[in-house]
């Protein structure tokens, strides 16, 4: 089982989210991250920029899975905003 625990520090509607989060896998903490999600206006669209600094614990360094999970969540966010 995977668990995601987040604390949001800065929320600016339509502009920015800054948050930290811990990831747990089967009850074991595997990482701690600081992330920023920015929404940057473009001509007829909005660009999403994600900046993340992660500390992977005890040899658990599957950044590819983290990239995949982040992209999946951003796609879900885009879909909900488009509907």
Secondary structure, DSSP 8 states (H G I E B T S, - for coil): -EEEEEEEEEEETTTEEEEEEEEEETTEEEEEEEEEEEEEE-SSSEEEEEEEEEEE-TT---HHHHHHHHHHHHHHHHHHHH-
